[in-house]
Amino acid sequence: MRLRRLLASLLLGATLAGCTNLDLQDPNGPSTGTFWQTAGDALAGVNAAYNALQNNGTYGRWLVFATDLRSDIGMILSPWTDLSNFTKFTFTSYDFEVNREIWQHHYQAIFRANQVIARVPAIPMDATLRDRIVGEAKFIRALMYLNLVTLYGNVPLITTPPQPTDRPATVGPPELWAQIEQDLTQARPVLPRSYSGNDLGRATWGAATALLGKAYMQQGKWSQADAALAEVIGSGLYDLMPNYADNFTDRFENNVESLFEVQFGDRSFLSAGTRGLNISRMVGPCGPSYCDGRPTRWYVEQFLKDTTVGGRVDPRLDLTIYYNKAGGMDVYGTPFAVRYAADTTQLFFKKYGEYYLGLPDQDWDAAINFRVIRYADVLLLDAEALNELGRTAEAYPLVDRVRARVTLPPLPAGLSADSLRERILRERMFELGLEGQRWADLERHARITPALQAEDPEFQFFVAGKSELLPIPQTERDLNPNVKQNPGW
């Protein structure tokens, strides 16, 4: 059953309470003044915040468009002109659906988390459960702000339930990162190491600690990042799954490699307010999916440069991308060369698809959880932090551990810090493709530049000093004059 069923059954009251008009209230309906009374209300409130992570603009659909598909590993070939322009850093309207929903849905989750953080401490209930629920909400708020600061740079920082007259101003990354660090530092000690039964999928100590490490990494705080990530590694709570592919189906969810996943359900959950993952329907192979998002040819070529100890291609390629490979490749029951006989050079994303179900089509609502933080991500981040600290030799075993899972040989000995940095970033690109990590990886090392045109032709439209950040939606600025537009837009 897990958290996804609890989301469906308990979120309605808190969702209504969180969205109630502060001037006009139904006297028979829940409100912020009457809802927050019991432990059940507290649980429903935090479940509503989790539910907001399923939206299109958070992890349901669009986030990978703003991260992986805007980066050098992805591109868009879509008849929807505005969507195609999105990864070309071009807008006819800053309120374009993808940009608008990323902004709105992140702030919806923040709004719900803020309700929990503000209201739950006053509820007479078990103190341990109360603190845990507030810690979960702080984790969600930190996760949302980490995405926002990475994509937009300068956004309003809202940490309390807003009043109708509030017009919060944009703040810069230093203030946003400080809040993220504070939320995660406060959440860590009150979150459990693990859950069982229906609570599987909630934020844990490990999730908060790893996310804190990620926040430090994005700021170049290598020592603090290593300290946090090493805690996760040293805890013994996590390990790599023996089979890489098992991380991206609905068969092995919330497994030993997973630190945090957004819990999705198939279409049977729709009537109860819980939905499925839409990503593969948008970026999977043409026919079973709409194939709006595609991998770049450069990305595939990079995979082909490394081989396993048996001389084969990195197996993560065949699990991440559909292509016309020697020996053939099946695409939802039809050989690639047959299905795409008119153009066998095409490339499509495979990860997060339902190809393993033996069905001819990809459902809009896939019951596959989106993996937000995996242990492989933690290992590679800590290796990167150690290398940046000049502890290059200590980084090797962490990278080699990830490579060994897919039978790749150890890295060559004697690499310089610069060379190892390149190898780690490449390893992350192969390991974490279509998991929303590539944009942040490039940003962390100031590599989002016009030079990426050599890898992705869409970067010919990139404007330095502008395109590194998304534009603030115009509707937001119309409502709140204190929200300033990002440079160049």
ZAMARGU-4260 file (C-alpha; in steps of 0.2 Angstrom, whole numbers, plus 5000, padded with zeros to 4 digits):
<rodrens>
0) 5000/5000/5000 | 5013/5012/5005 | 5013/5031/5006 | 5004/5033/4989 | 4988/5026/4996
5) 4989/5037/5011 | 4991/5052/4999 | 4975/5047/4991 | 4965/5044/5007 | 4971/5058/5018
10) 4976/5073/5008 | 4959/5080/5004 | 4955/5090/5020 | 4973/5097/5021 | 4972/5102/5002
15) 4956/5111/5005 | 4963/5120/5021 | 4978/5125/5012 | 4969/5133/4997 | 4955/5141/5007
20) 4951/5159/5002 | 4956/5169/5018 | 4942/5182/5015 | 4927/5170/5010 | 4925/5154/5019
25) 4912/5140/5019 | 4907/5139/5037 | 4905/5120/5035 | 4921/5117/5026 | 4939/5116/5033
30) 4949/5132/5035 | 4966/5136/5042 | 4958/5141/5058 | 4948/5125/5061 | 4957/5111/5052
35) 4973/5109/5062 | 4966/5100/5077 | 4972/5082/5078 | 4987/5071/5074 | 4976/5065/5059
40) 4975/5083/5053 | 4994/5084/5054 | 4997/5068/5044 | 4984/5074/5031 | 4993/5091/5030
45) 5010/5083/5026 | 5003/5071/5014 | 4996/5085/5004 | 5013/5092/5003 | 5019/5075/4997
50) 5005/5075/4984 | 5011/5091/4977 | 5027/5083/4972 | 5017/5073/4959 | 5011/5088/4949
55) 5017/5092/4931 | 5029/5106/4937 | 5037/5096/4950 | 5041/5077/4947 | 5026/5072/4936
60) 5032/5079/4920 | 5041/5095/4917 | 5056/5095/4928 | 5067/5084/4917 | 5063/5096/4903
65) 5071/5110/4912 | 5086/5099/4918 | 5091/5085/4907 | 5083/5090/4891 | 5089/5108/4892
70) 5107/5101/4895 | 5119/5094/4882 | 5112/5076/4884 | 5094/5081/4878 | 5085/5090/4865
75) 5067/5093/4859 | 5059/5088/4843 | 5041/5092/4845 | 5027/5099/4834 | 5023/5110/4849
80) 5033/5125/4844 | 5034/5133/4862 | 5040/5116/4869 | 5053/5115/4856 | 5059/5132/4859
85) 5060/5129/4878 | 5076/5119/4876 | 5082/5132/4863 | 5082/5145/4877 | 5068/5155/4868
90) 5051/5160/4874 | 5036/5169/4865 | 5028/5170/4882 | 5036/5168/4900 | 5020/5161/4905
95) 5022/5146/4893 | 5015/5130/4902 | 5031/5122/4906 | 5039/5137/4914 | 5023/5143/4923
100) 5019/5125/4930 | 5037/5123/4936 | 5035/5139/4946 | 5017/5137/4952 | 5018/5119/4957
105) 5034/5121/4967 | 5026/5135/4976 | 5011/5125/4979 | 5021/5112/4988 | 5030/5126/4998
110) 5013/5133/5003 | 5007/5116/5009 | 5024/5113/5018 | 5023/5130/5026 | 5005/5126/5033
115) 5012/5111/5041 | 5027/5119/5048 | 5017/5134/5055 | 5001/5124/5062 | 5007/5107/5067
120) 5018/5112/5082 | 5002/5119/5091 | 4993/5102/5089 | 4992/5092/5106 | 4999/5075/5100
125) 5013/5064/5102 | 5029/5074/5102 | 5040/5062/5092 | 5027/5061/5078 | 5024/5080/5078
130) 5042/5083/5076 | 5044/5070/5062 | 5029/5078/5052 | 5037/5095/5054 | 5054/5088/5048
135) 5046/5080/5033 | 5038/5097/5028 | 5055/5105/5030 | 5063/5092/5019 | 5050/5095/5006
140) 5052/5114/5007 | 5071/5112/5005 | 5069/5101/4990 | 5057/5113/4982 | 5069/5128/4985
145) 5084/5118/4979 | 5075/5116/4963 | 5070/5134/4961 | 5087/5141/4965 | 5095/5130/4953
150) 5083/5134/4939 | 5078/5152/4943 | 5092/5158/4954 | 5082/5173/4962 | 5065/5169/4969
155) 5054/5174/4983 | 5058/5166/5000 | 5041/5162/5008 | 5043/5152/5025 | 5026/5156/5033
160) 5008/5154/5027 | 5005/5170/5017 | 4992/5184/5020 | 4982/5191/5006 | 4992/5207/5006
165) 5009/5199/5006 | 5020/5203/4991 | 5037/5195/4995 | 5052/5201/4986 | 5064/5190/4976
170) 5080/5186/4986 | 5097/5179/4979 | 5105/5162/4980 | 5114/5166/4997 | 5098/5168/5006
175) 5090/5154/4998 | 5104/5142/5001 | 5105/5147/5019 | 5086/5143/5021 | 5089/5126/5013
180) 5103/5122/5024 | 5093/5127/5040 | 5078/5117/5035 | 5088/5101/5032 | 5099/5104/5047
185) 5083/5105/5058 | 5075/5090/5049 | 5089/5078/5050 | 5088/5074/5069 | 5069/5072/5069
190) 5067/5060/5054 | 5069/5042/5056 | 5082/5031/5048 | 5069/5021/5040 | 5050/5017/5039
195) 5040/5002/5036 | 5022/4997/5030 | 5011/5012/5024 | 5025/5025/5029 | 5037/5018/5016
200) 5042/5033/5005 | 5042/5047/5018 | 5057/5058/5020 | 5071/5050/5031 | 5087/5055/5040
205) 5096/5049/5025 | 5086/5059/5012 | 5088/5075/5022 | 5107/5072/5025 | 5110/5068/5007
210) 5100/5083/5001 | 5110/5094/5013 | 5126/5087/5004 | 5119/5091/4987 | 5115/5109/4993
215) 5133/5111/4999 | 5139/5104/4983 | 5130/5117/4972 | 5138/5130/4983 | 5156/5123/4981
220) 5156/5120/5000 | 5166/5104/4997 | 5171/5100/5015 | 5153/5102/5022 | 5147/5092/5007
225) 5159/5078/5010 | 5155/5078/5029 | 5136/5076/5025 | 5138/5063/5011 | 5151/5053/5021
230) 5138/5051/5035 | 5126/5043/5023 | 5139/5032/5016 | 5145/5027/5033 | 5128/5024/5040
235) 5127/5007/5032 | 5109/5010/5027 | 5111/5010/5009 | 5119/5000/4995 | 5118/4998/4976
240) 5105/4987/4969 | 5114/4972/4960 | 5104/4976/4944 | 5104/4994/4938 | 5088/4992/4928
245) 5078/4988/4944 | 5079/5006/4950 | 5067/5012/4936 | 5052/5000/4936 | 5038/4998/4948
250) 5044/4981/4954 | 5058/4987/4966 | 5052/5003/4973 | 5059/5011/4989 | 5074/4999/4988
255) 5090/4999/4997 | 5098/5011/4984 | 5084/5023/4986 | 5085/5038/4998 | 5070/5047/4992
260) 5057/5044/4978 | 5041/5053/4973 | 5027/5040/4975 | 5017/5038/4959 | 5002/5026/4956
265) 4994/5019/4940 | 4977/5026/4934 | 4967/5016/4947 | 4973/5030/4959 | 4967/5045/4949
270) 4950/5046/4956 | 4957/5047/4974 | 4969/5062/4969 | 4985/5052/4966 | 4992/5051/4948
275) 5006/5042/4938 | 5022/5047/4931 | 5020/5055/4914 | 5038/5057/4909 | 5040/5042/4897
280) 5024/5046/4888 | 5032/5063/4884 | 5050/5058/4880 | 5049/5039/4876 | 5049/5031/4859
285) 5038/5038/4845 | 5022/5027/4844 | 5021/5021/4861 | 5025/5039/4867 | 5025/5056/4860
290) 5044/5057/4859 | 5044/5076/4861 | 5061/5075/4871 | 5075/5065/4863 | 5093/5061/4869
295) 5107/5070/4859 | 5118/5060/4847 | 5133/5066/4857 | 5126/5058/4872 | 5125/5041/4864
300) 5143/5043/4857 | 5150/5046/4874 | 5142/5030/4880 | 5151/5021/4866 | 5168/5027/4871
305) 5169/5016/4887 | 5168/4997/4887 | 5165/4984/4901 | 5178/4971/4907 | 5171/4959/4893
310) 5173/4972/4879 | 5154/4976/4878 | 5146/4993/4878 | 5141/5001/4895 | 5125/4992/4898
315) 5117/5008/4905 | 5116/5014/4887 | 5103/5000/4882 | 5093/5004/4898 | 5093/5023/4896
320) 5091/5025/4877 | 5083/5016/4862 | 5094/5016/4846 | 5097/5005/4831 | 5110/4994/4839
325) 5119/4979/4832 | 5109/4963/4836 | 5093/4973/4837 | 5083/4981/4851 | 5065/4978/4855
330) 5053/4993/4857 | 5037/4989/4866 | 5036/4972/4857 | 5042/4978/4840 | 5060/4977/4834
335) 5068/4995/4832 | 5073/4992/4814 | 5055/4987/4809 | 5046/5001/4819 | 5057/5015/4813
340) 5062/5008/4796 | 5059/5025/4788 | 5073/5032/4799 | 5083/5020/4809 | 5095/5034/4815
345) 5082/5040/4828 | 5086/5040/4846 | 5073/5040/4861 | 5074/5039/4879 | 5070/5022/4887
350) 5072/5025/4906 | 5056/5026/4916 | 5046/5017/4902 | 5034/5003/4904 | 5042/4992/4891
355) 5045/4978/4903 | 5026/4975/4905 | 5024/4967/4888 | 5011/4980/4882 | 5012/4989/4865
360) 5009/5006/4872 | 5015/5018/4886 | 5002/5023/4899 | 5000/5042/4903 | 5000/5037/4921
365) 5014/5025/4925 | 5015/5017/4942 | 5034/5020/4943 | 5041/5031/4957 | 5053/5045/4952
370) 5070/5042/4960 | 5075/5059/4967 | 5090/5053/4977 | 5099/5037/4974 | 5114/5030/4983
375) 5124/5030/4967 | 5121/5048/4966 | 5128/5050/4984 | 5144/5040/4980 | 5148/5050/4965
380) 5145/5067/4973 | 5156/5062/4988 | 5169/5057/4976 | 5168/5074/4967 | 5169/5083/4984
385) 5184/5073/4989 | 5193/5076/4973 | 5189/5095/4974 | 5197/5094/4992 | 5213/5087/4984
390) 5209/5070/4991 | 5209/5062/4974 | 5215/5045/4979 | 5200/5043/4991 | 5188/5047/4977
395) 5193/5032/4967 | 5184/5018/4976 | 5168/5027/4976 | 5168/5030/4958 | 5174/5012/4954
400) 5160/5005/4965 | 5147/5013/4954 | 5156/5007/4938 | 5159/4989/4945 | 5140/4987/4946
405) 5139/4988/4927 | 5155/4978/4925 | 5165/4993/4919 | 5184/4992/4924 | 5191/5003/4937
410) 5197/5020/4932 | 5215/5022/4926 | 5227/5025/4941 | 5236/5042/4942 | 5223/5054/4936
415) 5226/5072/4940 | 5212/5081/4950 | 5206/5089/4933 | 5206/5073/4924 | 5196/5064/4938
420) 5184/5078/4939 | 5180/5075/4920 | 5178/5056/4923 | 5166/5059/4938 | 5155/5071/4928
425) 5155/5059/4914 | 5151/5044/4926 | 5136/5055/4933 | 5130/5058/4915 | 5129/5039/4911
430) 5123/5034/4928 | 5109/5047/4931 | 5103/5051/4913 | 5085/5057/4913 | 5085/5058/4932
435) 5086/5077/4933 | 5104/5079/4938 | 5114/5085/4922 | 5109/5104/4923 | 5115/5105/4941
440) 5131/5096/4937 | 5135/5108/4923 | 5130/5123/4933 | 5141/5117/4948 | 5156/5119/4938
445) 5151/5134/4927 | 5149/5124/4911 | 5133/5130/4905 | 5140/5141/4891 | 5138/5143/4873
450) 5152/5131/4871 | 5140/5117/4873 | 5134/5120/4855 | 5148/5107/4851 | 5138/5094/4860
455) 5120/5100/4858 | 5116/5111/4843 | 5102/5119/4852 | 5115/5129/4862 | 5117/5140/4847
460) 5103/5150/4854 | 5111/5151/4871 | 5115/5169/4877 | 5128/5170/4891 | 5122/5180/4906
465) 5104/5176/4902 | 5100/5158/4897 | 5108/5151/4913 | 5092/5155/4922 | 5074/5153/4917
470) 5063/5168/4916 | 5051/5172/4930 | 5033/5170/4924 | 5025/5186/4919 | 5009/5182/4928
475) 5019/5181/4944 | 5026/5198/4941 | 5010/5205/4937 | 5003/5199/4953 | 5018/5204/4963
480) 5028/5219/4958 | 5042/5215/4971 | 5047/5200/4960 | 5061/5205/4949 | 5064/5198/4932
485) 5080/5188/4929 | 5094/5197/4920 | 5092/5198/4901 | 5074/5192/4900
</rodrens>
